[in-house]
Amino acid sequence: MSDEADILADPEFQRILTLRSRWRWGLSGLLIGAYLIWAVGGIYYSAAYAAPFMGIALPWGMAVGLVIIALSIVLSIAYVRIVNRLEAEEIVERDKHQ
């Protein structure tokens, strides 16, 4: 049990947690903002959202919604890659000092 407490108290581990938290909240805020803009746009520009997208039966509002879903997938992948890179750099840095 003391090993867990030692890890949690380690300043390097706390720094990694802080960086991860900043990235997580930043990317989450970006995605929430995109959804809010999409929703408010649907309220104020409902006729434009109902118009056909590039001449097909898919409306603009749904096309934009699909783009936002794709954005959420891209942001999830980006978050995982960024956090893995940060943790790998931290491990390399820690090994240099030992």
NUKETI-769821 format. One record per residue: residue number from 1; residue in one letter; x, y, z of N, C-alpha, C in turn. Coordinates in nm, 4 decimals. Layout:
BEGIN
SITE  vexdo  bakol       n_X       n_Y       n_Z      ca_X      ca_Y      ca_Z       c_X       c_Y       c_Z
SITE    NUM      A         X         Y         Z         X         Y         Z         X         Y         Z
...
END
This chain:
BEGIN
SITE  vexdo  bakol       n_X       n_Y       n_Z      ca_X      ca_Y      ca_Z       c_X       c_Y       c_Z
SITE      1      M    0.0817   -0.1194    0.0000    0.0000    0.0000    0.0000    0.0857    0.1254    0.0000
SITE      2      S    0.2025    0.1192    0.0640    0.2887    0.2372    0.0682    0.3481    0.2665   -0.0690
SITE      3      D    0.3633    0.1626   -0.1545    0.4128    0.1864   -0.2895    0.3168    0.2755   -0.3677
SITE      4      E    0.1864    0.2511   -0.3530    0.0867    0.3337   -0.4197    0.0919    0.4766   -0.3688
SITE      5      A    0.1064    0.4930   -0.2396    0.1142    0.6273   -0.1810    0.2395    0.6990   -0.2285
SITE      6      D    0.3494    0.6252   -0.2417    0.4734    0.6857   -0.2915    0.4567    0.7337   -0.4353
SITE      7      I    0.3922    0.6532   -0.5167    0.3705    0.6912   -0.6569    0.2800    0.8130   -0.6647
SITE      8      L    0.1714    0.8131   -0.5889    0.0786    0.9257   -0.5923    0.1416    1.0541   -0.5405
SITE      9      A    0.2367    1.0440   -0.4504    0.3021    1.1622   -0.3942    0.4187    1.2109   -0.4794
SITE     10      D    0.4611    1.1325   -0.5770    0.5756    1.1683   -0.6603    0.5424    1.2921   -0.7443
SITE     11      P    0.6246    1.3969   -0.7397    0.5973    1.5185   -0.8157    0.5960    1.4978   -0.9676
SITE     12      E    0.6783    1.4059   -1.0182    0.6787    1.3776   -1.1616    0.5459    1.3151   -1.2045
SITE     13      F    0.4943    1.2250   -1.1196    0.3650    1.1632   -1.1491    0.2546    1.2682   -1.1442
SITE     14      Q    0.2597    1.3585   -1.0482    0.1606    1.4653   -1.0383    0.1672    1.5567   -1.1609
SITE     15      R    0.2873    1.5801   -1.2129    0.3021    1.6638   -1.3326    0.2386    1.5954   -1.4536
SITE     16      I    0.2586    1.4641   -1.4659    0.1962    1.3903   -1.5755    0.0448    1.3979   -1.5642
SITE     17      L   -0.0074    1.3807   -1.4430   -0.1522    1.3888   -1.4242   -0.2058    1.5261   -1.4607
SITE     18      T   -0.1313    1.6311   -1.4263   -0.1732    1.7672   -1.4593   -0.1750    1.7891   -1.6101
SITE     19      L   -0.0710    1.7425   -1.6787   -0.0672    1.7568   -1.8246   -0.1811    1.6808   -1.8910
SITE     20      R   -0.2035    1.5588   -1.8444   -0.3138    1.4799   -1.8999   -0.4470    1.5487   -1.8785
SITE     21      S   -0.4653    1.6044   -1.7600   -0.5905    1.6725   -1.7284   -0.6105    1.7952   -1.8179
SITE     22      R   -0.5041    1.8714   -1.8400   -0.5154    1.9895   -1.9266   -0.5539    1.9505   -2.0687
SITE     23      W   -0.4892    1.8489   -2.1219   -0.5240    1.8035   -2.2569   -0.6676    1.7516   -2.2621
SITE     24      R   -0.7051    1.6725   -2.1610   -0.8398    1.6142   -2.1586   -0.9455    1.7234   -2.1557
SITE     25      W   -0.9302    1.8213   -2.0661   -1.0301    1.9281   -2.0551   -1.0283    2.0199   -2.1771
SITE     26      G   -0.9117    2.0448   -2.2317   -0.9031    2.1302   -2.3499   -0.9733    2.0693   -2.4701
SITE     27      L   -0.9447    1.9421   -2.4968   -1.0080    1.8759   -2.6107   -1.1570    1.8521   -2.5865
SITE     28      S   -1.1943    1.8257   -2.4621   -1.3362    1.8109   -2.4299   -1.4096    1.9421   -2.4501
SITE     29      G   -1.3471    2.0519   -2.4083   -1.4082    2.1837   -2.4279   -1.4264    2.2159   -2.5752
SITE     30      L   -1.3278    2.1791   -2.6562   -1.3379    2.2003   -2.8006   -1.4564    2.1237   -2.8586
SITE     31      L   -1.4717    1.9991   -2.8186   -1.5808    1.9175   -2.8709   -1.7168    1.9658   -2.8198
SITE     32      I   -1.7246    2.0012   -2.6941   -1.8506    2.0533   -2.6398   -1.8874    2.1835   -2.7103
SITE     33      G   -1.7874    2.2678   -2.7354   -1.8121    2.3915   -2.8089   -1.8660    2.3647   -2.9484
SITE     34      A   -1.8102    2.2659   -3.0160   -1.8577    2.2312   -3.1504   -2.0034    2.1849   -3.1462
SITE     35      Y   -2.0380    2.1036   -3.0486   -2.1766    2.0578   -3.0355   -2.2705    2.1743   -3.0034
SITE     36      L   -2.2261    2.2650   -2.9167   -2.3115    2.3798   -2.8830   -2.3327    2.4709   -3.0033
SITE     37      I   -2.2270    2.4969   -3.0788   -2.2415    2.5795   -3.1995   -2.3350    2.5125   -3.2989
SITE     38      W   -2.3215    2.3813   -3.3124   -2.4088    2.3067   -3.4031   -2.5550    2.3154   -3.3584
SITE     39      A   -2.5778    2.3013   -3.2284   -2.7150    2.3056   -3.1770   -2.7754    2.4452   -3.1900
SITE     40      V   -2.6992    2.5468   -3.1548   -2.7492    2.6846   -3.1655   -2.7696    2.7212   -3.3117
SITE     41      G   -2.6803    2.6757   -3.3985   -2.6991    2.6985   -3.5415   -2.8276    2.6348   -3.5924
SITE     42      G   -2.8601    2.5178   -3.5399   -2.9853    2.4528   -3.5788   -3.1074    2.5299   -3.5345
SITE     43      I   -3.0967    2.6009   -3.4236   -3.2090    2.6821   -3.3752   -3.2281    2.8048   -3.4629
SITE     44      Y   -3.1193    2.8750   -3.4924   -3.1298    3.0018   -3.5648   -3.1307    2.9865   -3.7166
SITE     45      Y   -3.0777    2.8780   -3.7675   -3.0710    2.8576   -3.9121   -3.1350    2.7244   -3.9503
SITE     46      S   -3.2533    2.7016   -3.9014   -3.3193    2.5721   -3.9239   -3.3476    2.5468   -4.0719
SITE     47      A   -3.3793    2.6516   -4.1475   -3.4042    2.6318   -4.2910   -3.2757    2.5875   -4.3620
SITE     48      A   -3.1631    2.6462   -4.3245   -3.0365    2.6074   -4.3859   -2.9978    2.4655   -4.3447
SITE     49      Y   -3.0263    2.4293   -4.2215   -2.9943    2.2936   -4.1755   -3.0804    2.1889   -4.2447
SITE     50      A   -3.2006    2.2281   -4.2888   -3.2905    2.1338   -4.3552   -3.2649    2.1254   -4.5051
SITE     51      A   -3.1870    2.2177   -4.5602   -3.1589    2.2182   -4.7045   -3.0737    2.0968   -4.7409
SITE     52      P   -3.0929    2.0455   -4.8632   -3.0147    1.9293   -4.9061   -2.8651    1.9604   -4.9142
SITE     53      F   -2.7859    1.8654   -4.8720   -2.6406    1.8783   -4.8739   -2.5882    1.8321   -5.0088
SITE     54      M   -2.5305    1.9223   -5.0851   -2.4707    1.8939   -5.2156   -2.5658    1.8189   -5.3087
SITE     55      G   -2.6935    1.8524   -5.3024   -2.7914    1.7967   -5.3942   -2.8408    1.6573   -5.3609
SITE     56      I   -2.8021    1.6010   -5.2486   -2.8522    1.4680   -5.2111   -2.9550    1.4829   -5.1001
SITE     57      A   -3.0155    1.3728   -5.0605   -3.1236    1.3767   -4.9634   -3.0775    1.4036   -4.8211
SITE     58      L   -2.9488    1.4027   -4.7973   -2.8948    1.4276   -4.6643   -2.8985    1.5777   -4.6351
SITE     59      P   -2.9641    1.6198   -4.5272   -2.9687    1.7632   -4.4964   -2.8360    1.8139   -4.4388
SITE     60      W   -2.8137    1.9453   -4.4518   -2.6912    2.0082   -4.4032   -2.6694    1.9840   -4.2546
SITE     61      G   -2.7748    1.9923   -4.1760   -2.7621    1.9735   -4.0316   -2.7085    1.8358   -3.9963
SITE     62      M   -2.7557    1.7340   -4.0665   -2.7077    1.5986   -4.0404   -2.5637    1.5818   -4.0883
SITE     63      A   -2.5300    1.6434   -4.2011   -2.3924    1.6354   -4.2522   -2.2952    1.6996   -4.1530
SITE     64      V   -2.3333    1.8141   -4.0989   -2.2475    1.8803   -4.0001   -2.2382    1.7943   -3.8741
SITE     65      G   -2.3481    1.7332   -3.8334   -2.3473    1.6434   -3.7177   -2.2527    1.5261   -3.7379
SITE     66      L   -2.2502    1.4701   -3.8583   -2.1575    1.3604   -3.8880   -2.0127    1.4072   -3.8842
SITE     67      V   -1.9887    1.5298   -3.9279   -1.8530    1.5850   -3.9205   -1.8108    1.6009   -3.7744
SITE     68      I   -1.9030    1.6426   -3.6891   -1.8709    1.6574   -3.5468   -1.8433    1.5207   -3.4837
SITE     69      I   -1.9162    1.4187   -3.5222   -1.8891    1.2843   -3.4721   -1.7499    1.2396   -3.5174
SITE     70      A   -1.7159    1.2664   -3.6431   -1.5810    1.2333   -3.6918   -1.4754    1.3125   -3.6143
SITE     71      L   -1.5062    1.4389   -3.5816   -1.4148    1.5206   -3.5021   -1.3923    1.4586   -3.3648
SITE     72      S   -1.4973    1.4033   -3.3053   -1.4812    1.3410   -3.1734   -1.3888    1.2194   -3.1812
SITE     73      I   -1.3978    1.1446   -3.2888   -1.3098    1.0290   -3.3059   -1.1652    1.0753   -3.3250
SITE     74      V   -1.1461    1.1777   -3.4080   -1.0117    1.2307   -3.4328   -0.9525    1.2873   -3.3038
SITE     75      L   -1.0313    1.3606   -3.2257   -0.9813    1.4165   -3.1006   -0.9477    1.3072   -2.9994
SITE     76      S   -1.0246    1.1991   -2.9988   -0.9939    1.0872   -2.9090   -0.8603    1.0232   -2.9455
SITE     77      I   -0.8394    1.0019   -3.0742   -0.7124    0.9443   -3.1203   -0.5977    1.0387   -3.0886
SITE     78      A   -0.6187    1.1683   -3.1126   -0.5139    1.2671   -3.0839   -0.4800    1.2684   -2.9356
SITE     79      Y   -0.5812    1.2622   -2.8500   -0.5570    1.2631   -2.7054   -0.4726    1.1431   -2.6632
SITE     80      V   -0.5079    1.0263   -2.7112   -0.4338    0.9046   -2.6749   -0.2893    0.9142   -2.7224
SITE     81      R   -0.2687    0.9621   -2.8451   -0.1314    0.9727   -2.8975   -0.0508    1.0760   -2.8199
SITE     82      I   -0.1115    1.1897   -2.7874   -0.0404    1.2948   -2.7142   -0.0029    1.2471   -2.5751
SITE     83      V   -0.0975    1.1855   -2.5052   -0.0704    1.1392   -2.3686    0.0332    1.0277   -2.3694
SITE     84      N    0.0251    0.9371   -2.4643    0.1264    0.8313   -2.4728    0.2645    0.8896   -2.4989
SITE     85      R    0.2729    0.9913   -2.5847    0.4012    1.0554   -2.6122    0.4540    1.1253   -2.4872
SITE     86      L    0.3667    1.1958   -2.4154    0.4096    1.2633   -2.2920    0.4610    1.1638   -2.1887
SITE     87      E    0.3908    1.0537   -2.1729    0.4334    0.9533   -2.0758    0.5626    0.8853   -2.1190
SITE     88      A    0.5771    0.8602   -2.2484    0.7020    0.7985   -2.2973    0.8198    0.8929   -2.2769
SITE     89      E    0.7994    1.0219   -2.3028    0.9062    1.1190   -2.2794    0.9422    1.1260   -2.1321
SITE     90      E    0.8438    1.1158   -2.0466    0.8689    1.1191   -1.9023    0.9490    0.9971   -1.8588
SITE     91      I    0.9193    0.8816   -1.9149    0.9927    0.7593   -1.8807    1.1374    0.7711   -1.9263
SITE     92      V    1.1585    0.8225   -2.0472    1.2953    0.8394   -2.0988    1.3709    0.9389   -2.0105
SITE     93      E    1.3062    1.0489   -1.9753    1.3696    1.1501   -1.8911    1.4045    1.0934   -1.7532
SITE     94      R    1.3138    1.0138   -1.6972    1.3373    0.9539   -1.5666    1.4540    0.8549   -1.5715
SITE     95      D    1.4614    0.7778   -1.6818    1.5706    0.6810   -1.6961    1.7057    0.7498   -1.7131
SITE     96      K    1.7083    0.8684   -1.7705    1.8335    0.9421   -1.7867    1.8893    0.9851   -1.6495
SITE     97      H    1.7982    1.0173   -1.5578    1.8392    1.0681   -1.4279    1.8728    0.9567   -1.3276
SITE     98      Q    1.8413    0.8350   -1.3622    1.8688    0.7251   -1.2674    2.0005    0.6614   -1.2893
END
